[in-house]
Amino acid sequence: MSALKKHLRNRLALRRYRLLSRLAVTIDWQVSAPAHLISKKVRQVMQYAWLGEGRGRVNVQFVSPEISQALNREWRGKDKATNVLSFPFELPEGWEDKQQFLGDLVICLPVLEAEASEQGKTLSAHLAHLLVHGLLHLQGYDHETEAEAQDMESFEALILSQVGFSNPYADESVS
């Protein structure tokens, strides 16, 4: 096991026993969604994905494919709707962020539903995975290189396993 994985596993284990860090989540429903979408397990996994000390804040918006496509085109140069977009908060120079505002996650619910169906996953499990993935991006994690991708994927799987979600990448390696 790599040193990074050991460090992250120890950090997650400590978090279970002390509730010093909390993530406040604001949800903006721009599209209709099932009432049970943000289940207790989904809320718990978001808490585990917050790696900072103390309190953190994030906004999550559920949007239509049209809004997702427009944002993806503007910010990433990709003219299609996507499952999740992360917009890290950048504090203006000279300001102090006592709230630890991470930024915004934009989730396209129709894309999320289609992917969950195609991949044979529950909507809750796929949403949990995308929220963890997005939250890690907001905290500086990325997957630009193969090594970064492997680290991020194994970290996502570790966080998800803390509340009983299976590894979202387990079936992707099977041909």
SERO-4910 file (N, C-alpha, C, O; in steps of 0.05 Angstrom, whole numbers):
BEGIN
 pado doro    nc1    nc2    nc3   cac1   cac2   cac3    cc1    cc2    cc3    oc1    oc2    oc3
  Met    A     17    -23      0      0      0      0     18     25      0     37     26     15
  Ser    A     12     44    -17     28     68    -19     26     85      6      7     82     22
  Ala    A     45    102     10     45    120     33     20    138     33      8    144     53
  Leu    A     12    147      8    -11    164      6    -36    149     15    -53    160     30
  Lys    A    -39    124      6    -63    109     13    -63    104     43    -85    106     56
  Lys    A    -40     98     55    -39     94     84    -48    119     99    -63    119    118
  His    A    -37    142     90    -43    167    102    -73    173    100    -86    180    120
  Leu    A    -85    169     77   -113    175     73   -131    155     89   -151    164    100
  Arg    A   -123    130     90   -139    110    105   -138    118    135   -159    116    148
  Asn    A   -115    126    145   -113    134    173   -130    159    179   -143    161    200
  Arg    A   -129    178    160   -144    202    164   -174    196    164   -189    208    181
  Leu    A   -183    178    147   -212    171    147   -220    157    172   -241    161    183
  Ala    A   -202    139    182   -208    125    207   -211    144    230   -228    141    247
  Leu    A   -193    164    232   -195    184    253   -221    199    251   -233    206    272
  Arg    A   -229    206    227   -253    222    224   -278    207    235   -296    220    245
  Arg    A   -278    180    233   -300    165    244   -304    170    274   -326    169    284
  Tyr    A   -282    174    287   -283    175    316   -285    203    327   -292    207    351
  Arg    A   -279    223    311   -282    250    321   -297    266    300   -291    264    276
  Leu    A   -314    282    309   -331    297    290   -323    327    290   -340    344    290
  Leu    A   -297    331    289   -287    359    288   -292    372    262   -297    397    261
  Ser    A   -292    357    240   -296    370    214   -324    365    205   -335    343    208
  Arg    A   -335    385    193   -363    384    183   -364    398    157   -350    418    152
  Leu    A   -380    388    139   -384    400    113   -413    409    111   -431    393    112
  Ala    A   -417    435    108   -444    446    104   -449    446     74   -433    455     58
  Val    A   -472    435     67   -479    432     39   -504    447     33   -525    443     46
  Thr    A   -503    464     13   -527    478      3   -535    466    -23   -518    463    -41
  Ile    A   -560    457    -26   -569    444    -50   -589    462    -65   -608    471    -53
  Asp    A   -584    466    -90   -602    482   -107   -614    463   -128   -600    454   -146
  Trp    A   -640    458   -126   -653    440   -145   -664    457   -168   -686    468   -166
  Gln    A   -650    457   -190   -660    471   -214   -677    453   -232   -689    462   -251
  Val    A   -677    427   -225   -693    407   -239   -707    391   -218   -697    389   -195
  Ser    A   -729    378   -225   -743    361   -205   -727    335   -202   -715    325   -220
  Ala    A   -728    325   -177   -713    301   -171   -728    285   -150   -745    296   -135
  Pro    A   -722    259   -148   -734    243   -128   -727    253   -100   -704    261    -95
  Ala    A   -746    253    -82   -742    264    -55   -720    249    -40   -706    261    -23
  His    A   -717    223    -45   -697    207    -31   -669    208    -42   -651    194    -33
  Leu    A   -665    225    -62   -639    225    -76   -615    231    -57   -595    218    -59
  Ile    A   -619    249    -39   -597    256    -20   -603    240      6   -613    250     25
  Ser    A   -596    214      5   -601    196     27   -581    201     50   -562    216     47
  Lys    A   -585    187     72   -567    190     95   -539    180     87   -519    193     94
  Lys    A   -537    159     71   -511    149     63   -497    169     45   -473    173     46
  Val    A   -512    182     27   -500    202      9   -490    226     26   -468    236     21
  Arg    A   -505    234     46   -497    256     63   -472    248     79   -453    264     82
  Gln    A   -471    224     88   -448    214    104   -423    213     86   -401    222     95
  Val    A   -425    204     62   -401    201     45   -391    229     38   -366    232     34
  Met    A   -408    248     36   -399    276     31   -382    286     55   -362    300     51
  Gln    A   -390    279     79   -375    287    102   -347    274    102   -327    288    108
  Tyr    A   -345    249     94   -319    236     92   -302    248     70   -277    247     72
  Ala    A   -314    258     50   -298    270     27   -287    297     34   -269    307     20
  Trp    A   -296    310     55   -285    335     64   -260    329     80   -262    318    102
  Leu    A   -236    336     70   -211    328     82   -198    350     98   -178    346    111
  Gly    A   -210    373     97   -199    396    112   -204    395    141   -219    378    151
  Glu    A   -191    412    155   -195    414    184   -218    434    189   -222    453    174
  Gly    A   -233    429    210   -255    447    217   -278    445    198   -284    423    187
  Arg    A   -292    467    194   -316    467    178   -310    475    149   -293    491    144
  Gly    A   -326    463    131   -324    470    103   -352    474     92   -371    466    104
  Arg    A   -353    487     69   -379    493     56   -377    487     26   -356    492     14
  Val    A   -399    477     15   -400    472    -14   -429    477    -23   -448    471     -8
  Asn    A   -432    486    -47   -458    488    -60   -460    466    -81   -442    462    -96
  Val    A   -483    453    -82   -489    433   -102   -513    441   -117   -534    447   -105
  Gln    A   -511    442   -143   -534    449   -160   -540    426   -179   -523    415   -192
  Phe    A   -566    419   -180   -575    399   -198   -588    414   -222   -607    429   -218
  Val    A   -577    409   -246   -585    425   -269   -595    408   -292   -592    383   -292
  Ser    A   -606    421   -312   -615    408   -337   -591    403   -355   -570    414   -351
  Pro    A   -595    385   -375   -574    381   -395   -566    406   -410   -542    410   -416
  Glu    A   -585    424   -414   -578    449   -429   -559    466   -413   -540    478   -424
  Ile    A   -564    469   -387   -547    485   -370   -519    471   -367   -499    485   -369
  Ser    A   -519    445   -363   -494    430   -361   -478    434   -387   -453    438   -385
  Gln    A   -490    431   -409   -477    434   -435   -465    462   -438   -442    465   -447
  Ala    A   -481    483   -431   -471    510   -434   -447    515   -415   -427    528   -424
  Leu    A   -448    506   -391   -426    509   -372   -401    493   -382   -379    503   -380
  Asn    A   -405    469   -391   -384    452   -400   -370    464   -425   -346    463   -427
  Arg    A   -386    476   -442   -375    489   -466   -359    514   -458   -337    518   -469
  Glu    A   -370    530   -440   -357    555   -432   -331    550   -417   -311    563   -422
  Trp    A   -331    532   -398   -309    528   -380   -289    506   -387   -266    507   -379
  Arg    A   -298    487   -403   -280    464   -410   -277    461   -440   -261    445   -449
  Gly    A   -292    477   -456   -290    475   -485   -302    449   -496   -295    441   -518
  Lys    A   -320    436   -481   -333    412   -490   -362    417   -494   -376    423   -474
  Asp    A   -372    414   -518   -400    421   -524   -419    398   -520   -431    388   -539
  Lys    A   -421    389   -495   -440    368   -488   -446    369   -458   -430    379   -443
  Ala    A   -469    359   -451   -476    357   -423   -457    337   -410   -449    317   -422
  Thr    A   -451    341   -384   -433    323   -370   -445    317   -342   -463    332   -333
  Asn    A   -435    296   -329   -447    288   -304   -441    308   -281   -460    315   -267
  Val    A   -416    316   -278   -410    335   -256   -389    354   -265   -370    347   -279
  Leu    A   -392    379   -256   -372    400   -260   -365    411   -233   -382    415   -216
  Ser    A   -339    417   -230   -329    428   -204   -319    456   -210   -303    461   -228
  Phe    A   -327    475   -193   -318    502   -195   -307    511   -168   -321    520   -151
  Pro    A   -280    508   -165   -268    515   -139   -270    545   -134   -269    561   -152
  Phe    A   -274    552   -109   -276    579   -100   -248    591    -98   -231    579    -85
  Glu    A   -244    614   -110   -218    627   -108   -222    653    -92   -236    672   -102
  Leu    A   -211    655    -69   -213    678    -52   -198    702    -64   -175    698    -72
  Pro    A   -210    725    -64   -196    749    -74   -171    754    -56   -171    749    -32
  Glu    A   -150    764    -69   -125    769    -54   -130    787    -31   -144    807    -33
  Gly    A   -118    780     -8   -120    796     16   -144    789     34   -147    800     56
  Trp    A   -161    772     25   -185    764     40   -178    738     56   -162    722     47
  Glu    A   -192    735     78   -189    711     94   -215    695     93   -237    706     98
  Asp    A   -213    669     87   -237    652     85   -240    636    111   -229    614    113
  Lys    A   -255    646    130   -259    632    155   -279    609    152   -280    591    169
  Gln    A   -295    610    132   -316    590    127   -306    566    112   -319    545    110
  Gln    A   -282    567    100   -271    547     82   -291    539     60   -299    516     58
  Phe    A   -299    559     45   -317    554     23   -302    540      0   -283    552    -11
  Leu    A   -310    516     -7   -296    500    -27   -303    509    -55   -286    511    -72
  Gly    A   -329    514    -60   -338    522    -87   -364    509    -93   -381    503    -75
  Asp    A   -369    505   -119   -394    495   -129   -390    469   -144   -371    465   -158
  Leu    A   -410    451   -140   -412    426   -157   -437    429   -172   -458    435   -161
  Val    A   -436    424   -198   -459    425   -216   -464    397   -226   -447    386   -240
  Ile    A   -487    385   -220   -493    358   -228   -517    358   -247   -538    370   -241
  Cys    A   -513    345   -269   -535    342   -289   -550    317   -283   -541    295   -289
  Leu    A   -574    320   -271   -589    297   -262   -596    277   -285   -594    253   -281
  Pro    A   -606    287   -308   -611    268   -330   -587    252   -339   -589    228   -345
  Val    A   -564    264   -340   -539    249   -347   -533    229   -325   -526    206   -331
  Leu    A   -535    238   -300   -531    220   -277   -549    195   -278   -540    173   -275
  Glu    A   -575    200   -284   -594    178   -286   -587    159   -309   -589    135   -306
  Ala    A   -580    170   -332   -574    153   -355   -549    137   -350   -548    113   -356
  Glu    A   -528    149   -338   -503    134   -332   -508    112   -312   -498     90   -315
  Ala    A   -523    118   -291   -529     98   -271   -543     74   -283   -537     51   -277
  Ser    A   -562     79   -301   -576     58   -314   -558     42   -333   -558     17   -332
  Glu    A   -542     55   -349   -523     42   -367   -503     25   -352   -495      4   -362
  Gln    A   -494     35   -329   -473     21   -314   -484      1   -294   -469    -12   -280
  Gly    A   -511     -2   -292   -523    -20   -274   -518    -13   -244   -516    -30   -227
  Lys    A   -517     13   -239   -513     23   -212   -539     36   -202   -556     45   -218
  Thr    A   -542     37   -175   -564     52   -165   -559     82   -168   -536     90   -169
  Leu    A   -580     97   -169   -577    126   -172   -562    137   -148   -546    155   -151
  Ser    A   -568    127   -124   -555    136   -100   -525    131   -101   -510    148    -93
  Ala    A   -517    107   -109   -489    100   -110   -474    117   -130   -452    126   -125
  His    A   -486    122   -153   -473    138   -174   -471    167   -165   -451    181   -169
  Leu    A   -492    178   -153   -492    205   -142   -470    208   -121   -455    227   -121
  Ala    A   -469    189   -103   -448    190    -82   -420    191    -94   -403    206    -86
  His    A   -416    174   -115   -390    174   -128   -384    201   -141   -362    212   -138
  Leu    A   -403    213   -155   -398    239   -168   -394    261   -148   -378    279   -153
  Leu    A   -408    260   -126   -404    280   -105   -376    278    -93   -363    298    -89
  Val    A   -367    254    -87   -340    250    -77   -320    259    -97   -301    273    -90
  His    A   -323    251   -122   -305    259   -144   -303    289   -145   -281    301   -146
  Gly    A   -326    303   -146   -327    332   -147   -315    345   -123   -300    365   -126
  Leu    A   -321    335    -99   -310    346    -75   -279    344    -74   -265    362    -65
  Leu    A   -269    322    -84   -240    319    -85   -227    339   -104   -207    351    -99
  His    A   -241    343   -127   -231    364   -146   -231    392   -132   -211    407   -135
  Leu    A   -251    398   -117   -253    424   -103   -230    427    -83   -223    449    -75
  Gln    A   -219    405    -74   -198    405    -54   -170    402    -67   -150    398    -53
  Gly    A   -169    403    -93   -143    403   -107   -135    377   -119   -113    376   -132
  Tyr    A   -150    356   -116   -143    331   -129   -150    332   -159   -169    345   -167
  Asp    A   -134    317   -175   -140    317   -203   -132    290   -215   -121    272   -201
  His    A   -137    286   -240   -131    261   -254   -120    266   -282   -128    253   -301
  Glu    A   -102    286   -283    -90    293   -309    -70    272   -318    -67    267   -342
  Thr    A    -56    259   -300    -37    238   -307    -48    211   -298    -67    210   -282
  Glu    A    -36    190   -308    -45    163   -301    -41    158   -271    -58    147   -258
  Ala    A    -19    168   -260    -13    164   -231    -34    179   -214    -44    169   -195
  Glu    A    -40    204   -222    -60    220   -208    -87    206   -210   -102    205   -190
  Ala    A    -94    196   -233   -120    182   -237   -122    158   -219   -143    154   -206
  Gln    A   -101    142   -218   -101    118   -201   -104    125   -172   -120    113   -157
  Asp    A    -90    146   -163    -92    154   -135   -120    165   -129   -131    158   -108
  Met    A   -130    181   -147   -157    193   -142   -178    171   -142   -196    172   -124
  Glu    A   -177    153   -161   -197    131   -162   -196    114   -137   -216    106   -126
  Ser    A   -172    107   -128   -170     90   -104   -179    105    -79   -191     93    -61
  Phe    A   -174    131    -79   -183    147    -56   -214    149    -56   -226    147    -35
  Glu    A   -225    153    -80   -255    154    -82   -267    128    -72   -286    128    -57
  Ala    A   -256    106    -81   -266     79    -73   -264     76    -43   -282     65    -30
  Leu    A   -242     85    -31   -238     83     -2   -259    100     13   -270     90     32
  Ile    A   -263    124      4   -283    141     17   -311    129     15   -326    128     34
  Leu    A   -318    120     -9   -345    108    -13   -349     83      4   -371     78     13
  Ser    A   -327     68      7   -330     43     23   -335     49     52   -346     31     66
  Gln    A   -329     73     62   -333     80     90   -363     79     98   -369     75    121
  Val    A   -381     82     79   -409     81     85   -423     58     70   -448     57     69
  Gly    A   -407     40     58   -419     16     46   -424     17     16   -437     -1      5
  Phe    A   -415     38      2   -417     38    -27   -395     22    -39   -372     22    -29
  Ser    A   -400      7    -61   -380     -9    -73   -361      9    -91   -368     31    -97
  Asn    A   -339     -3    -98   -319     11   -115   -331     17   -142   -339     -2   -157
  Pro    A   -334     42   -150   -347     49   -175   -330     41   -199   -340     41   -222
  Tyr    A   -304     35   -195   -287     28   -217   -282     -2   -220   -268    -11   -238
  Ala    A   -294    -17   -202   -288    -46   -201   -296    -60   -227   -281    -77   -237
  Asp    A   -319    -54   -239   -328    -67   -263   -316    -56   -288   -318    -69   -309
  Glu    A   -303    -33   -287   -292    -21   -311   -267    -35   -322   -261    -33   -345
  Ser    A   -254    -50   -305   -230    -64   -314   -236    -91   -327   -218   -103   -339
  Val    A   -260   -100   -325   -269   -125   -337   -275   -121   -366   -291   -103   -373
  Ser    A   -263   -137   -384   -269   -134   -413   -293   -149   -421   -300   -149   -445
***
